Amino acid sequence: MQGIKRRVVYLTLFEGLGILITGTSFASVAGSDASHAGAAAVLTSLVAVTWNAVYNWLFERWEARQTKRGRSPLRRIMHAIGFEGGLVIFLVPMIALTLRVSLAESFLMDIGLTVFFLVYAYIFNLIFDAIFGLPASAMPLPQDAQNARVEPCN
């Protein structure tokens, strides 16, 4: 599966599970009522979906220019760290406003979410790629188009 269909399926599955987990976490950790926790979870998801589209477009453009093809564990880790690092910048103020907590509390909550989502994103992507295959940007080039020095990324 490639292109927009891949992205829609990926985002729907990833964010749907994320909203359930995040909403529950916000309600219990922040002591927020369900409406505030639910709103924060949905807003978190909307921010994450927007950032996901932008970040993955940029990452795949970078990835397509690399001589080593494929997605090694290191490349997957770099992808997850870059995504989550950018997300911190957007989410800390939004979580503070929505859940009515201080920026410091919001930052601590976001660190917890970031740690969780780093592991979640890595595992989710492994499973997603195993089920749906790699995106075109990570597929090995045909032999006739490869440079003799290019080796697959393991």
Salt bridges, closest charged atoms under 4 A:
ASP33 OD1 - HIS36 ND1 3.09
GLU60 OE1 - ARG7 NH2 2.60
GLU60 OE2 - ARG71 NH2 3.92
GLU63 OE2 - ARG71 NE 2.89
ASP129 OD1 - ARG6 NH2 2.61
ASP129 OD2 - ARG76 NH2 2.96
